[in-house]
């Protein structure tokens, strides 16, 4: 879902300094905030429609039924 510097920023887990720096960078740069926010919205609208999610769930259920049978 999240791609660094495309539709968000990724920081290493448990790295408080990196998270702090990323958040401060976003606070200081409204253009980057707007760009990342717009791209995140576009990603969700394109890749996570209701139809895609339903199809994915149905495929998963079918695979589980097949593996149990």
Beta strands, then each sheet from edge to edge (+ up, - down):
end
